[in-house]
Amino acid sequence: MTQAHTVAQDLHARFLGESAPSSDYVLELGKEGWELNTPQELGLGTLKLSFAQGPTAWRLRQAGRRQPLGRAVGLKSGATQHVVDATAGLGRDAMVLANLGCRVTLIERNPVMALLLRDALLRTAPPELRERVQVIEADARSYLLSLAVPPKAVYLDPMYPERSKSALVKKEMRILRELVGKDPDASELLGAALACGARRVAVKRPRGAPLIDGASPTHSIQAPNTRYDVYLRPASHE
């Protein structure tokens, strides 16, 4: 049985062979790994993740511990820590954290995105980053509450509020929204993150967006277009 057959069985999807209808989402195993072809009528093309080129590679070159993302998860000079990225998405923030020395567990509940993330990790990530990153397909709420040893930090990047149709939204993010939905359970996920025992929870939001329903953050870190709401456990002295 080929790898494509096995993946089709695991995803409970049809194996199409050489005939792929343009009206469906189609996973294709090419010479350079897995890619997701979107329905032709959406006009979004193909999603193929890479951590060696494009936006992720640029961010890895620019990353620093004192930049907002590093500060949000509590990175200190020379220290390493375990971070659970409970909304893995395209994996870019997770790879930046790994590049800064963190051990990162990505949680992705959509099986197609989990497959693309694992493929990109094995195929394109530098070996030293690959060793620090693990992709787990699971519901992050249940996963966080089942941890016997909590991470130092939990990072959440729920789907941003929908913009107007006239706004320019990158195709990759539009495909992600079409595929995984709008994260209507973001407040439940925040509750699970706060209850799992982590010392801090960092939530990425658009600058000016409302807080996620639930507890108010301890403080927020502002970036030009983004805000990180940081929740600290009462016993923390950070």
C-alpha positions as CSV (number, residue, x, y, z in Angstrom):
1,M,0.0,0.0,0.0
2,T,1.4,3.4,-0.9
3,Q,1.8,6.3,1.5
4,A,-1.1,8.2,-0.2
5,H,-3.4,5.1,0.3
6,T,-2.4,5.0,3.9
7,V,-3.1,8.7,4.5
8,A,-6.5,8.4,2.7
9,Q,-7.4,5.6,5.1
10,D,-6.3,7.5,8.1
11,L,-8.3,10.6,7.1
12,H,-11.3,8.5,6.1
13,A,-11.0,10.2,2.7
14,R,-11.4,8.9,-0.9
15,F,-8.2,7.9,-2.7
16,L,-8.5,9.6,-6.1
17,G,-5.3,8.4,-7.9
18,E,-4.7,10.5,-11.0
19,S,-8.2,11.9,-11.2
20,A,-8.7,14.8,-8.8
21,P,-11.9,16.9,-9.2
22,S,-11.4,20.7,-9.1
23,S,-14.5,21.2,-7.0
24,D,-13.1,19.5,-3.9
25,Y,-10.2,19.9,-1.4
26,V,-7.6,17.5,-2.6
27,L,-4.4,16.4,-0.8
28,E,-1.7,15.5,-3.2
29,L,1.6,13.8,-2.5
30,G,4.1,15.3,-5.0
31,K,7.9,15.0,-5.4
32,E,8.4,17.6,-2.7
33,G,5.9,16.4,-0.1
34,W,2.2,17.0,0.7
35,E,0.1,19.9,-0.6
36,L,-3.5,20.8,-0.3
37,N,-5.3,21.9,-3.5
38,T,-8.4,24.0,-2.8
39,P,-11.6,24.1,-4.8
40,Q,-11.2,26.0,-8.0
41,E,-14.1,28.3,-7.4
42,L,-12.4,29.7,-4.3
43,G,-9.5,31.0,-6.3
44,L,-7.1,30.3,-3.5
45,G,-4.7,27.8,-5.2
46,T,-2.5,25.4,-3.3
47,L,-1.3,25.3,0.3
48,K,2.1,23.9,0.8
49,L,4.0,24.6,4.1
50,S,7.7,25.3,4.2
51,F,9.9,26.4,7.1
52,A,13.0,26.9,4.9
53,Q,11.7,29.7,2.7
54,G,9.0,32.4,2.5
55,P,7.6,34.2,5.5
56,T,8.7,31.6,8.1
57,A,12.3,31.7,7.0
58,W,12.3,35.5,7.1
59,R,10.9,35.5,10.6
60,L,13.5,33.0,11.8
61,R,16.2,35.3,10.6
62,Q,14.7,38.3,12.4
63,A,13.6,36.6,15.6
64,G,14.9,37.8,19.0
65,R,14.0,36.9,22.6
66,R,13.2,40.5,23.5
67,Q,10.7,40.9,20.6
68,P,7.0,40.8,21.6
69,L,6.5,37.0,21.0
70,G,9.5,36.0,23.1
71,R,8.5,38.4,25.9
72,A,4.9,37.1,25.7
73,V,5.9,33.5,26.6
74,G,8.4,34.7,29.2
75,L,11.8,34.0,27.5
76,K,14.8,35.1,29.5
77,S,18.4,35.3,28.4
78,G,20.0,31.9,28.2
79,A,17.0,30.0,29.5
80,T,15.1,27.3,27.7
81,Q,11.5,26.2,28.3
82,H,8.6,24.0,27.1
83,V,5.8,25.9,25.3
84,V,2.6,24.3,24.1
85,D,1.3,26.0,21.0
86,A,-2.4,25.0,21.3
87,T,-3.5,26.6,18.0
88,A,-0.8,25.4,15.7
89,G,-2.2,26.8,12.4
90,L,0.6,27.4,9.9
91,G,3.3,26.7,12.5
92,R,5.2,30.0,12.1
93,D,5.1,31.3,15.6
94,A,6.0,27.8,16.9
95,M,9.1,27.7,14.7
96,V,10.2,31.1,15.8
97,L,9.9,29.9,19.4
98,A,11.9,26.8,18.6
99,N,14.5,28.9,16.9
100,L,14.8,30.9,20.2
101,G,15.6,27.7,22.1
102,C,12.2,26.6,23.3
103,R,10.9,23.0,23.1
104,V,7.6,23.4,21.4
105,T,4.6,21.1,21.2
106,L,2.1,22.0,18.5
107,I,-1.5,20.9,19.0
108,E,-3.6,20.8,15.8
109,R,-7.1,19.3,15.8
110,N,-7.6,19.4,12.1
111,P,-6.0,16.2,10.6
112,V,-5.2,17.7,7.3
113,M,-3.3,20.7,8.9
114,A,-1.6,18.2,11.3
115,L,-0.4,16.2,8.3
116,L,0.9,19.3,6.5
117,L,2.7,20.5,9.6
118,R,4.5,17.2,10.1
119,D,5.4,17.0,6.5
120,A,6.9,20.5,6.5
121,L,8.7,19.8,9.8
122,L,10.4,16.6,8.4
123,R,11.0,18.0,5.0
124,T,12.1,21.6,5.5
125,A,13.0,22.4,9.1
126,P,16.7,22.6,10.1
127,P,17.7,19.5,12.1
128,E,18.3,21.5,15.3
129,L,14.7,22.9,15.2
130,R,13.2,19.6,14.2
131,E,14.5,18.0,17.4
132,R,12.7,20.7,19.5
133,V,9.3,20.5,17.8
134,Q,6.6,17.9,18.1
135,V,3.2,18.0,16.3
136,I,0.3,16.3,18.0
137,E,-3.2,15.9,16.4
138,A,-5.6,16.4,19.3
139,D,-8.3,18.7,20.7
140,A,-6.2,21.2,22.7
141,R,-8.7,21.6,25.4
142,S,-8.6,17.9,26.4
143,Y,-4.8,17.7,25.8
144,L,-4.0,20.6,28.1
145,L,-6.2,19.3,30.9
146,S,-4.6,15.8,30.6
147,L,-1.0,16.9,31.1
148,A,0.7,15.4,34.1
149,V,3.6,17.9,33.9
150,P,2.4,21.3,32.7
151,P,4.5,23.4,30.3
152,K,6.1,26.7,31.3
153,A,3.8,28.5,28.9
154,V,0.8,28.0,26.7
155,Y,0.5,30.0,23.5
156,L,-2.8,30.6,21.9
157,D,-3.4,32.3,18.5
158,P,-7.2,31.8,17.8
159,M,-8.5,32.6,14.4
160,Y,-8.7,36.4,14.1
161,P,-12.1,38.1,13.8
162,E,-13.2,38.0,10.2
163,R,-12.3,41.1,8.2
164,S,-14.4,42.8,5.6
165,K,-14.4,41.3,2.1
166,S,-12.5,44.3,0.8
167,A,-9.6,43.8,3.1
168,L,-6.5,41.9,1.7
169,V,-6.0,38.6,3.5
170,K,-3.2,36.4,2.6
171,K,-4.3,33.3,0.7
172,E,-2.7,30.9,3.2
173,M,-4.8,32.4,6.0
174,R,-7.9,32.3,3.9
175,I,-7.3,28.6,3.2
176,L,-6.7,28.0,6.9
177,R,-10.0,29.7,7.8
178,E,-11.9,27.8,5.2
179,L,-10.4,24.5,6.4
180,V,-10.5,24.8,10.2
181,G,-13.3,27.3,10.8
182,K,-13.6,30.3,13.1
183,D,-12.5,28.9,16.5
184,P,-15.9,29.5,18.2
185,D,-14.6,27.7,21.4
186,A,-11.7,30.2,22.0
187,S,-13.0,31.0,25.4
188,E,-13.1,27.3,26.4
189,L,-9.6,26.8,25.1
190,L,-8.4,29.8,27.2
191,G,-10.1,28.3,30.2
192,A,-8.3,25.0,29.7
193,A,-5.0,26.8,29.2
194,L,-5.4,28.7,32.5
195,A,-6.4,25.5,34.3
196,C,-3.6,23.3,33.1
197,G,-0.9,24.5,35.5
198,A,1.3,26.5,33.2
199,R,3.0,29.5,34.7
200,R,1.7,31.8,31.9
201,V,-0.7,31.8,29.0
202,A,-0.1,34.2,26.1
203,V,-2.9,35.0,23.7
204,K,-2.2,36.7,20.3
205,R,-4.8,39.1,19.2
206,P,-5.1,41.8,16.5
207,R,-4.3,45.2,18.0
208,G,-7.6,46.7,19.1
209,A,-9.5,43.4,19.1
210,P,-11.7,42.7,22.2
211,L,-10.4,40.3,24.9
212,I,-11.4,36.7,24.7
213,D,-14.3,36.1,27.1
214,G,-13.1,35.0,30.5
215,A,-10.5,36.2,32.9
216,S,-8.8,39.6,32.3
217,P,-5.0,39.4,31.4
218,T,-2.3,40.3,33.9
219,H,-0.9,42.6,31.3
220,S,-0.6,43.1,27.5
221,I,2.4,43.5,25.1
222,Q,1.8,45.7,22.1
223,A,3.2,45.2,18.7
224,P,2.5,47.4,15.6
225,N,-0.4,45.2,14.4
226,T,-0.7,42.7,17.2
227,R,-1.4,42.5,20.9
228,Y,-0.3,39.7,23.2
229,D,-2.5,39.3,26.3
230,V,-0.5,37.6,29.1
231,Y,-2.1,35.7,32.0
232,L,0.2,34.8,34.9
233,R,-0.6,32.4,37.7
234,P,-1.1,34.2,41.0
235,A,1.9,32.5,42.5
236,S,4.2,33.6,39.7
237,H,6.8,36.3,40.5
238,E,7.5,37.2,36.8
